[in-house]
Amino acid sequence: MSRLTRRQLLENSLIAATAALAGRAVPTAAKADENTSPNERLNVAVVGVRGQGRSHLHAYARRRDTLVTYVCDADAEVGQSRADEVEKLQGFRPRFVQDVRELLDDAEVHVVSTATPNHWHALVSIWAMQAGKDVYVEKPCSHNVSEGRRMVEAARKYGRICQIGTQCRSMAATRAAIEYVHSGKIGQVKLARGLCYKPRGSIGPRGTYAVPSSVDYNLWLGPAPQRPLERPNLHYDWHWIWDYGNGDLGNQGIHQMDIARWGLGLDRLSNAVFSYGGRLGYQDAGETANTQVIYHDYGDRTLVFEVRGLATDSLKGAKVGVIFEGSEGYVVLWGYDAGAAYDLQGNQLVSFTGGGDHFDNFLAAVRSRRPEDLHADILEGHLSSALCHLGNISYRLGTSLPLAEMPRVLDSSDEVQDTFERFRQHLADNRLPLEQLEVVVGPHLAFDPQAEQFIDHPGANELLSREYRPPFVVPPAGQV
C-alpha cells in the first residue's frame, strides 16, 4: 500500500474520530473539568523538545484530557531525557523517535505540537495536516512567506485545526488592551511600534565545528542546505543564521509584530517595506541583524518595529512590548500580561493585567472543529510571520552606508528622523565608534498584499521562498 493511500485512510478515520469528540462537547477551559475517559482523550506527539518544546510536553502531560504518546527530536539524548520527564508527569512513557515521519502514520495520534527550529515549522505542520492531525506550531509559523501561505492552504484543504504559538493572543491583558485600542478611547491610531529590546551576546567565531554525536544532522537540517556546522553551538544559536532562523525579529519579535498588526486592525500584508540596521558591536558567526528598524507602509497606517540586541533603555516603560500612538492618548504593552493606557500628558487612564492558556484555546478548537474558535489561527500566524520575513528581505538586499549619511537617505518626516536619532543614540550609548560605523540600508520594496509578491523586484521575490533539499520539500502553491 502506498504512503498516500495510508494517509487518505488515516485522514478519514481521524476526521470521524474528532467529529465524534466534538459531538460530546468535552469542556477543557477548567483543568478540574478535564475528561479522563480514554474515549475523550487526545493523543499528542511533540516534535522538537529541547527548548520551547519542553513547555509543550509539560502542558499536555499535566492535563487529564491529553496524553503525550510520542516525543520526537533529532537529538536522541535530548529526546530520551524528555521522554523520561514526561513519564514522571503522566505515568506513561511516550515513544521516542528521531524522524517525524515515523509517527505520522500512527492513527492513534490526534495532535502534532511542534517547537522545532524555524526552518522545520512549515514542513512538520503540512505533513501532519496531510496525515489528518491537528497542529499547534510555534512562532514564527514559517521560515519564509510562501511557507506560511502553504500552511493556510493545507489547513483549509484538509479541514484541520492549526494554531500558532503567539500566546499573547490568549492573554487577558493583551486582549483587553487591544479592545481598548479598537474602542477609540485613545482616538485615531495610525501608528503602532513593536519593540524587541533584548540584549544578545556574541555566539562565537565562525569556523567548522563537530555536530554533537547524539544528533542526526541530516534530520536536523531537513529542508535546509547541506552545510557543516559553522558556529560553536548547534542548538539555539541557529536563530541568527539565515538558513534556519529569522533573527530576533522572527524569534521574540513575532509576538510584538502580531500584537501591533492586531491592534491596527490589519488583516493583510503591507503595501511596502523598508529596513535598516546591522550586526553591530561584535563580530561572530551570526548573520542576522542584532540592531534593526523596519517600516511597514499600510497607506493610512504605519507599523514600525525596532530590534535592539545591545544594552538599551526602555521606551515609555517597554523593552519587549508594543506602543499604540493615538490622537488622544497611547497604550503601552510592556509584557505578555501587563500594560496601560495613558492620555497625551502621560497620565495613566487604565491598566491591563491577566494571563491565559493558549493550549486550552487550541484544544477547545480541536474538539469543536471550528477554526474561528482559535485565538491564533494559522492565517493570523502567516500574516504576522510574513511581516517579519518582509522586513528581513529588505535588510538582506541592502547595502552598507556610513551612519553619518543615513539622515539624508531617510524620509524627512519627524517620526522617521526621530526613530533614527534614537537608533543613533543607542549605538552611541554602547560606545560604538559612530564616525567609523556603517549600517545596512535596505531598499524600499513595493508589495502587492493580495498576490503576496513584490512589485517589479525579482530579487526580492526569490527570497519569498527557498530551495529545498529533497526529500524535505515544502510543496508549492496548489500542491499541498
Backbone torsions as a table, in degrees:
resi	resn	phi	psi	omega
1	MET	NA	134.0	-178.4
2	SER	-72.3	160.5	178.2
3	ARG	-61.8	-40.2	-178.8
4	LEU	-61.8	-43.3	179.6
5	THR	-63.2	-42.5	177.4
6	ARG	-59.6	-40.2	-179.3
7	ARG	-67.2	-39.1	178.5
8	GLN	-62.3	-43.5	177.7
9	LEU	-63.1	-41.8	-179.6
10	LEU	-63.5	-42.8	179.9
11	GLU	-59.6	-45.7	-179.4
12	ASN	-61.4	-41.8	-178.0
13	SER	-68.6	-38.8	-178.2
14	LEU	-74.2	-34.7	175.7
15	ILE	-61.1	-42.3	178.1
16	ALA	-64.3	-41.5	-178.3
17	ALA	-66.3	-43.9	-178.0
18	THR	-72.5	-29.6	174.7
19	ALA	-64.0	-39.2	177.5
20	ALA	-64.6	-40.4	177.4
21	LEU	-61.4	-43.1	-179.0
22	ALA	-61.9	-37.3	-179.1
23	GLY	-65.3	-22.7	-179.2
24	ARG	-87.4	-9.0	174.2
25	ALA	49.9	54.4	-179.6
26	VAL	-72.9	125.4	179.4
27	PRO	-72.5	141.8	179.2
28	THR	-130.2	-10.1	-173.8
29	ALA	-65.0	-37.9	-179.4
30	ALA	-104.8	127.0	-176.6
31	LYS	-58.9	-33.9	-177.9
32	ALA	-66.0	-20.9	-176.8
33	ASP	-98.2	3.8	-179.0
34	GLU	-62.9	136.6	-176.8
35	ASN	-80.3	136.1	-178.7
36	THR	-100.6	0.6	-179.7
37	SER	-68.3	132.5	177.5
38	PRO	-57.0	-29.7	-179.9
39	ASN	-70.3	-21.3	-179.1
40	GLU	-99.6	-9.3	-172.9
41	ARG	-78.9	141.2	176.1
42	LEU	-100.8	127.5	177.3
43	ASN	-89.7	133.2	-170.6
44	VAL	-122.5	136.0	169.2
45	ALA	-109.3	127.8	178.7
46	VAL	-108.2	126.7	-173.6
47	VAL	-116.5	121.1	-176.8
48	GLY	86.0	93.5	-165.2
49	VAL	-125.2	10.5	-177.3
50	ARG	-72.6	-47.7	-174.9
51	GLY	-105.7	-102.4	-178.4
52	GLN	-61.3	-27.2	178.2
53	GLY	-60.7	-25.9	176.9
54	ARG	-63.8	-37.7	177.0
55	SER	-67.3	-32.6	174.1
56	HIS	-60.9	-49.8	-178.6
57	LEU	-56.4	-47.2	-177.8
58	HIS	-66.6	-38.0	-179.7
59	ALA	-62.3	-45.3	-178.3
60	TYR	-76.7	-38.7	-175.7
61	ALA	-69.2	-23.5	-179.5
62	ARG	-85.5	-10.6	-179.9
63	ARG	-85.9	158.7	177.3
64	ARG	-96.2	-11.2	-178.6
65	ASP	-107.0	7.9	174.9
66	THR	-135.1	151.9	178.4
67	LEU	-136.8	125.2	175.4
68	VAL	-78.7	113.4	-177.6
69	THR	-105.5	-16.8	176.6
70	TYR	-138.2	140.9	166.4
71	VAL	-119.1	127.8	-176.0
72	CYS	-129.4	128.6	176.8
73	ASP	-159.5	144.6	178.2
74	ALA	-68.3	-19.0	177.7
75	ASP	-97.3	106.1	-174.8
76	ALA	-64.3	-35.6	-179.5
77	GLU	-64.3	-45.7	178.1
78	VAL	-64.9	-46.4	-176.8
79	GLY	-61.6	-45.7	179.5
80	GLN	-63.7	-39.6	178.1
81	SER	-62.3	-41.7	179.3
82	ARG	-68.4	-35.8	176.4
83	ALA	-61.9	-38.0	176.0
84	ASP	-62.4	-43.7	179.3
85	GLU	-60.3	-45.6	-177.1
86	VAL	-64.1	-39.1	178.9
87	GLU	-58.1	-39.7	179.4
88	LYS	-67.9	-31.5	-177.8
89	LEU	-79.3	-39.5	-172.9
90	GLN	-115.6	-2.9	177.3
91	GLY	76.6	10.9	179.4
92	PHE	-142.2	128.6	-178.7
93	ARG	-87.1	119.3	178.0
94	PRO	-70.2	156.8	175.6
95	ARG	-75.7	136.6	176.2
96	PHE	-99.0	132.6	172.9
97	VAL	-135.5	150.9	176.1
98	GLN	-91.0	-29.1	-174.5
99	ASP	-105.6	119.0	-177.3
100	VAL	-59.1	-27.0	-178.1
101	ARG	-64.8	-21.6	179.8
102	GLU	-70.2	-22.5	-177.6
103	LEU	-100.8	-13.6	-174.3
104	LEU	-67.3	-28.8	-179.2
105	ASP	-85.2	0.5	-179.9
106	ASP	-82.4	110.3	-177.5
107	ALA	-67.0	-13.6	-180.0
108	GLU	-84.4	-6.5	176.4
109	VAL	-90.3	121.6	-178.9
110	HIS	-99.3	-31.9	-173.3
111	VAL	-130.3	136.4	169.0
112	VAL	-113.0	124.5	-179.0
113	SER	-118.7	121.6	-168.4
114	THR	-126.8	135.6	176.5
115	ALA	-135.0	40.5	176.4
116	THR	-68.2	173.2	165.4
117	PRO	-56.2	156.0	-171.1
118	ASN	-54.9	-36.3	-173.3
119	HIS	-68.7	-11.8	177.4
120	TRP	-100.1	-12.4	-171.2
121	HIS	-55.1	-51.2	-174.4
122	ALA	-66.3	-44.3	-175.2
123	LEU	-66.5	-45.2	176.4
124	VAL	-57.0	-45.3	-176.0
125	SER	-66.3	-45.7	-178.8
126	ILE	-66.4	-45.9	176.8
127	TRP	-57.2	-42.7	-178.7
128	ALA	-64.8	-43.1	179.9
129	MET	-67.7	-37.0	175.1
130	GLN	-62.0	-30.2	179.4
131	ALA	-87.8	7.6	174.4
132	GLY	86.1	16.8	-179.6
133	LYS	-102.4	150.7	170.8
134	ASP	-84.0	156.6	-168.2
135	VAL	-134.1	133.5	164.2
136	TYR	-113.0	119.6	-175.2
137	VAL	-122.3	135.4	-178.7
138	GLU	-68.8	164.9	178.9
139	LYS	-84.5	151.6	-16.5
140	PRO	-67.3	152.0	-174.8
141	CYS	-67.5	-19.0	-173.2
142	SER	-136.6	164.0	174.2
143	HIS	-96.0	-20.1	177.0
144	ASN	-150.1	170.3	-172.5
145	VAL	-63.0	-45.7	-177.5
146	SER	-59.6	-40.1	-178.5
147	GLU	-59.1	-41.2	-179.3
148	GLY	-62.1	-42.8	178.8
149	ARG	-66.6	-36.0	176.9
150	ARG	-64.6	-34.2	178.1
151	MET	-66.6	-39.7	176.2
152	VAL	-62.6	-44.3	179.1
153	GLU	-59.5	-43.3	-178.7
154	ALA	-65.4	-43.3	-179.7
155	ALA	-60.3	-42.3	-178.6
156	ARG	-73.1	-41.1	-177.5
157	LYS	-64.1	-42.1	-175.0
158	TYR	-97.7	3.6	177.0
159	GLY	63.5	38.3	-176.0
160	ARG	-101.7	154.3	172.6
161	ILE	-88.4	125.8	-178.5
162	CYS	-137.3	114.0	-178.3
163	GLN	-112.5	138.5	173.6
164	ILE	-95.8	148.0	-173.5
165	GLY	-81.0	40.7	171.1
166	THR	-85.8	79.0	-169.0
167	GLN	-67.7	-13.7	174.9
168	CYS	-59.0	-26.1	178.5
169	ARG	-62.8	-20.5	178.4
170	SER	-103.4	2.7	-178.6
171	MET	-85.2	130.7	-177.7
172	ALA	-58.5	-40.2	-178.9
173	ALA	-62.3	-46.6	-178.8
174	THR	-65.1	-43.3	-178.6
175	ARG	-63.4	-40.5	179.2
176	ALA	-67.7	-39.7	179.5
177	ALA	-64.7	-43.1	179.4
178	ILE	-64.6	-41.4	177.4
179	GLU	-60.7	-39.4	179.0
180	TYR	-64.2	-44.5	177.5
181	VAL	-60.4	-45.5	-177.7
182	HIS	-68.8	-22.4	-177.8
183	SER	-73.3	-14.0	-178.9
184	GLY	86.5	9.8	-175.4
185	LYS	-73.2	-13.9	171.3
186	ILE	-111.2	20.4	178.1
187	GLY	79.0	-157.3	-179.4
188	GLN	-77.0	128.8	-178.2
189	VAL	-108.9	113.3	-179.6
190	LYS	-112.5	-7.2	-177.3
191	LEU	-138.1	129.6	170.5
192	ALA	-122.0	137.8	-178.7
193	ARG	-122.9	115.6	175.2
194	GLY	-91.2	141.8	-177.7
195	LEU	-126.1	131.7	169.6
196	CYS	-129.2	78.1	177.7
197	TYR	-94.8	90.6	-171.2
198	LYS	-139.0	99.2	-176.3
199	PRO	-56.3	133.2	177.7
200	ARG	-131.8	132.3	179.2
201	GLY	-89.4	179.2	176.3
202	SER	-61.8	145.8	176.2
203	ILE	-99.6	10.5	177.1
204	GLY	97.0	167.3	-174.3
205	PRO	-72.2	151.5	174.0
206	ARG	-70.0	139.8	179.3
207	GLY	-172.5	-160.3	174.1
208	THR	-119.1	122.2	-172.6
209	TYR	-124.2	156.7	179.9
210	ALA	-78.1	134.9	174.0
211	VAL	-75.6	136.5	177.6
212	PRO	-51.5	138.5	-175.3
213	SER	-63.8	-21.3	-178.8
214	SER	-82.5	-3.6	-174.9
215	VAL	-101.7	131.9	167.8
216	ASP	-84.2	99.1	-170.9
217	TYR	-68.4	-31.6	176.2
218	ASN	-60.7	-44.0	178.5
219	LEU	-70.6	-37.1	179.4
220	TRP	-62.0	-43.7	179.9
221	LEU	-67.2	-43.5	178.6
222	GLY	51.5	-117.9	-176.1
223	PRO	-69.5	-15.4	-174.2
224	ALA	-78.4	161.4	179.7
225	PRO	-62.5	152.6	174.7
226	GLN	-76.3	112.0	177.5
227	ARG	-151.5	154.3	-178.2
228	PRO	-69.0	163.8	174.1
229	LEU	-72.4	118.1	-172.4
230	GLU	-114.3	16.4	176.8
231	ARG	-134.1	156.2	-176.7
232	PRO	-61.6	-37.4	-175.8
233	ASN	-112.8	121.1	176.4
234	LEU	-63.8	-47.6	-172.9
235	HIS	-80.5	150.7	177.1
236	TYR	62.7	-47.2	-176.6
237	ASP	-68.5	-5.7	171.1
238	TRP	-59.8	-22.5	179.7
239	HIS	-54.5	-27.7	-172.6
240	TRP	-102.4	14.0	178.8
241	ILE	-117.3	126.9	-172.6
242	TRP	-59.2	-33.9	-177.8
243	ASP	-61.4	-25.1	-172.4
244	TYR	-123.1	-33.1	-173.4
245	GLY	-123.7	-175.6	-176.0
246	ASN	-133.6	22.9	-178.0
247	GLY	70.5	-174.6	179.6
248	ASP	-73.4	-15.8	172.6
249	LEU	-60.1	-42.0	179.7
250	GLY	-96.0	-5.6	-178.9
251	ASN	-93.0	-78.6	173.9
252	GLN	-80.5	-41.3	-169.9
253	GLY	-62.8	-25.1	179.5
254	ILE	-56.7	-35.5	177.5
255	HIS	-59.2	-49.6	-175.6
256	GLN	-75.2	-31.8	173.9
257	MET	-61.8	-41.8	-179.3
258	ASP	-64.2	-45.1	179.9
259	ILE	-64.8	-41.8	180.0
260	ALA	-60.8	-46.9	178.6
261	ARG	-62.7	-43.4	179.4
262	TRP	-59.1	-48.2	-178.4
263	GLY	-65.0	-33.2	177.6
264	LEU	-76.7	-7.5	178.6
265	GLY	70.7	37.2	-174.9
266	LEU	-106.2	125.4	-178.9
267	ASP	-115.4	31.7	178.9
268	ARG	-153.1	173.1	174.9
269	LEU	-81.3	170.9	-171.0
270	SER	-81.9	169.7	177.7
271	ASN	-82.4	-22.9	-179.2
272	ALA	-163.6	157.1	-179.6
273	VAL	-140.9	149.0	180.0
274	PHE	-150.3	139.7	-179.3
275	SER	-144.4	149.9	171.0
276	TYR	-144.4	158.7	179.3
277	GLY	157.2	-152.2	179.6
278	GLY	174.8	172.4	171.2
279	ARG	-97.7	96.3	-164.5
280	LEU	-117.1	149.4	174.7
281	GLY	99.0	-17.4	177.1
282	TYR	-164.1	163.3	174.5
283	GLN	-116.0	129.4	-178.5
284	ASP	-153.9	-167.0	-178.7
285	ALA	-77.5	-9.5	-177.9
286	GLY	-68.4	150.8	-178.3
287	GLU	-116.2	-29.3	-175.1
288	THR	-78.7	162.3	178.5
289	ALA	-70.3	143.0	170.7
290	ASN	-107.3	-5.8	177.2
291	THR	-141.1	118.2	-167.5
292	GLN	-156.4	144.8	172.5
293	VAL	-125.2	135.4	-179.7
294	ILE	-128.4	135.1	174.5
295	TYR	-116.6	128.2	171.2
296	HIS	-112.5	121.9	-177.7
297	ASP	-96.4	117.8	176.8
298	TYR	-111.6	20.5	-178.7
299	GLY	83.6	-90.2	-178.4
300	ASP	-87.3	-3.7	179.0
301	ARG	-138.3	154.0	-178.2
302	THR	-131.9	136.0	174.8
303	LEU	-114.2	119.2	179.5
304	VAL	-111.7	138.8	177.5
305	PHE	-130.3	138.5	-179.7
306	GLU	-126.1	126.2	174.0
307	VAL	-110.4	129.4	174.6
308	ARG	-133.3	115.2	-179.8
309	GLY	-99.5	0.4	175.5
310	LEU	-105.0	167.8	-178.4
311	ALA	-57.3	137.1	-174.9
312	THR	-155.1	154.8	171.1
313	ASP	-79.7	166.7	177.3
314	SER	-80.9	167.1	173.9
315	LEU	-120.4	115.6	-176.8
316	LYS	52.4	38.0	176.7
317	GLY	86.3	-3.0	-175.7
318	ALA	-112.7	140.1	169.7
319	LYS	-115.3	-48.5	172.3
320	VAL	-116.1	95.3	-172.4
321	GLY	-172.4	-165.2	-176.7
322	VAL	-140.2	140.9	176.4
323	ILE	-122.9	125.7	175.0
324	PHE	-105.5	119.4	-178.5
325	GLU	-96.2	115.9	179.2
326	GLY	-110.2	165.3	179.9
327	SER	-69.9	-18.1	-178.0
328	GLU	-123.6	8.9	179.4
329	GLY	162.6	-169.2	179.5
330	TYR	-148.6	157.0	177.3
331	VAL	-119.7	134.6	177.3
332	VAL	-121.8	127.3	168.3
333	LEU	-106.7	114.3	-176.7
334	TRP	-108.5	12.1	176.1
335	GLY	-169.3	-179.1	179.8
336	TYR	-70.6	-27.5	-173.6
337	ASP	-132.0	29.6	-179.2
338	ALA	-155.8	143.3	177.0
339	GLY	-176.7	-179.5	-179.0
340	ALA	-160.4	160.7	173.8
341	ALA	-111.5	145.9	-176.7
342	TYR	-134.5	154.7	170.9
343	ASP	-83.2	-179.0	-174.9
344	LEU	-67.9	-17.7	177.9
345	GLN	-90.4	-0.1	178.6
346	GLY	89.0	11.4	177.1
347	ASN	-82.6	130.2	-177.8
348	GLN	-69.5	132.6	179.5
349	LEU	-99.6	-42.1	-177.6
350	VAL	-160.5	151.1	176.4
351	SER	-111.4	158.0	179.4
352	PHE	-125.2	125.7	179.3
353	THR	-139.6	161.8	173.8
354	GLY	121.9	142.5	-179.8
355	GLY	-102.0	-154.8	-178.6
356	GLY	-179.9	175.3	-177.3
357	ASP	-126.0	102.6	-177.2
358	HIS	-68.3	-33.1	177.8
359	PHE	-66.9	-38.4	175.2
360	ASP	-56.0	-47.4	-178.7
361	ASN	-62.0	-43.3	178.9
362	PHE	-60.3	-48.9	-176.2
363	LEU	-68.0	-33.1	175.2
364	ALA	-62.2	-40.1	178.6
365	ALA	-71.0	-34.5	175.1
366	VAL	-57.6	-39.7	-178.0
367	ARG	-79.0	-35.7	-179.5
368	SER	-78.1	-22.4	-175.7
369	ARG	64.5	27.7	-178.4
370	ARG	-116.9	103.5	178.3
371	PRO	-56.1	-29.3	-179.4
372	GLU	-68.6	-12.4	175.4
373	ASP	-78.2	-15.1	-179.2
374	LEU	-72.1	140.6	172.2
375	HIS	-78.7	-24.0	-177.4
376	ALA	-140.4	66.2	176.6
377	ASP	-58.0	155.7	-176.1
378	ILE	-56.3	-29.8	177.3
379	LEU	-64.0	-43.7	176.3
380	GLU	-61.8	-41.8	178.6
381	GLY	-62.4	-41.5	179.1
382	HIS	-61.4	-48.9	-176.0
383	LEU	-61.8	-46.4	-177.8
384	SER	-70.5	-39.4	176.3
385	SER	-63.1	-41.4	-178.5
386	ALA	-63.7	-33.9	176.9
387	LEU	-61.6	-37.1	174.9
388	CYS	-64.9	-46.2	-178.7
389	HIS	-62.2	-40.3	-179.5
390	LEU	-63.9	-40.7	176.5
391	GLY	-60.8	-41.8	179.1
392	ASN	-67.9	-31.1	178.6
393	ILE	-65.3	-45.3	176.6
394	SER	-58.0	-45.5	-179.7
395	TYR	-61.3	-45.0	-175.8
396	ARG	-67.0	-24.2	178.7
397	LEU	-92.4	5.6	-174.4
398	GLY	-79.5	171.4	176.3
399	THR	-125.4	154.3	-177.5
400	SER	-77.9	140.6	-179.1
401	LEU	-141.5	138.8	175.6
402	PRO	-56.5	138.1	-178.2
403	LEU	-54.4	-38.0	-177.3
404	ALA	-63.2	-23.7	-179.3
405	GLU	-88.8	-6.1	-175.7
406	MET	-58.9	-45.6	-175.8
407	PRO	-55.4	-33.1	-176.1
408	ARG	-78.0	-19.7	179.9
409	VAL	-96.4	-7.6	179.8
410	LEU	-91.0	158.7	172.5
411	ASP	-54.9	143.9	-175.6
412	SER	-82.7	-0.1	-178.1
413	SER	-62.6	152.0	-178.5
414	ASP	-59.0	-41.8	-176.6
415	GLU	-63.3	-46.3	-178.6
416	VAL	-64.9	-44.0	-179.3
417	GLN	-68.3	-38.6	178.7
418	ASP	-65.8	-40.0	178.4
419	THR	-63.9	-41.7	177.7
420	PHE	-64.5	-40.4	-178.9
421	GLU	-63.5	-38.0	175.0
422	ARG	-66.6	-37.5	175.4
423	PHE	-59.3	-48.0	-179.0
424	ARG	-64.8	-42.6	-179.0
425	GLN	-66.1	-35.3	176.5
426	HIS	-59.6	-43.4	178.6
427	LEU	-67.0	-38.4	177.8
428	ALA	-65.0	-39.7	179.5
429	ASP	-62.7	-27.6	177.1
430	ASN	-91.1	11.9	174.0
431	ARG	59.9	34.9	172.9
432	LEU	-79.8	146.3	-178.4
433	PRO	-74.9	89.8	-171.4
434	LEU	-58.4	-36.9	-176.9
435	GLU	-68.1	-18.9	179.3
436	GLN	-106.0	-5.0	-169.9
437	LEU	-81.0	137.4	173.4
438	GLU	-116.6	145.3	-177.8
439	VAL	-122.3	142.0	175.6
440	VAL	-79.8	122.8	179.8
441	VAL	-113.3	115.6	-178.7
442	GLY	-82.8	163.7	177.2
443	PRO	-76.2	153.4	168.8
444	HIS	-75.1	116.9	-174.5
445	LEU	-110.7	116.3	174.7
446	ALA	-73.3	142.7	-173.0
447	PHE	-137.4	142.5	175.0
448	ASP	-99.4	104.3	-174.7
449	PRO	-69.3	-21.9	177.5
450	GLN	-76.3	-47.2	179.4
451	ALA	-79.4	-16.1	-174.2
452	GLU	53.5	50.4	178.1
453	GLN	-139.2	147.5	172.5
454	PHE	-72.6	152.3	-178.2
455	ILE	-95.9	119.3	175.3
456	ASP	57.4	40.5	176.0
457	HIS	-145.5	83.1	-178.8
458	PRO	-57.1	-36.7	-179.4
459	GLY	-62.8	-40.3	177.7
460	ALA	-69.2	-38.6	179.6
461	ASN	-63.8	-31.7	177.6
462	GLU	-61.4	-31.0	-177.8
463	LEU	-84.0	0.3	174.8
464	LEU	-73.3	-18.2	177.3
465	SER	-136.7	-160.3	179.4
466	ARG	-154.1	168.9	170.1
467	GLU	-81.6	131.6	-178.4
468	TYR	-105.0	147.4	-178.5
469	ARG	-95.2	109.5	-179.3
470	PRO	-57.3	144.3	4.8
471	PRO	-92.7	17.2	-174.4
472	PHE	-91.7	67.3	-169.8
473	VAL	-112.9	121.8	172.0
474	VAL	-75.3	124.7	-175.9
475	PRO	-65.0	149.7	178.3
476	PRO	-75.2	178.5	-178.7
477	ALA	-54.3	134.7	177.2
478	GLY	79.8	2.3	-176.6
479	GLN	-124.3	14.9	179.3
480	VAL	-69.0	NA	NA
